[in-house]
């Protein structure tokens, strides 16, 4: 898979994704509640633009993007 945001090929294991997301969220102070994040991720999991851990439209790890108050779905699903 080629990342749409950085034009590189990269595959991430579940553990790598978890580590990267947790690490980045430590730097963020505007996070949604666990309930909101789970609602967003449920929508992402049913989306055709999801490729394993990333959104094919924006290249973000969906777990990270869905956790932030100031982010939305790039195709307006949430």
Rosetta blueprint (number, residue, H / E / L):
1 X L
2 X E
3 X L
4 X L
5 X L
6 X L
7 X L
8 X L
9 X E
10 X L
11 X L
12 X L
13 X L
14 X H
15 X H
16 X H
17 X H
18 X H
19 X H
20 X H
21 X H
22 X H
23 X H
24 X H
25 X H
26 X L
27 X L
28 X L
29 X L
30 X L
31 X E
32 X L
33 X L
34 X H
35 X H
36 X H
37 X H
38 X H
39 X H
40 X H
41 X H
42 X H
43 X H
44 X H
45 X H
46 X L
47 X L
48 X L
49 X L
50 X E
51 X E
52 X L
53 X L
54 X E
55 X E
56 X L
57 X L
58 X L
59 X L
60 X L
61 X E
62 X H
63 X H
64 X H
65 X H
66 X L
67 X L
68 X E
69 X L
70 X L
71 X L
72 X L
73 X L
74 X L
75 X L
76 X L
77 X L
78 X L
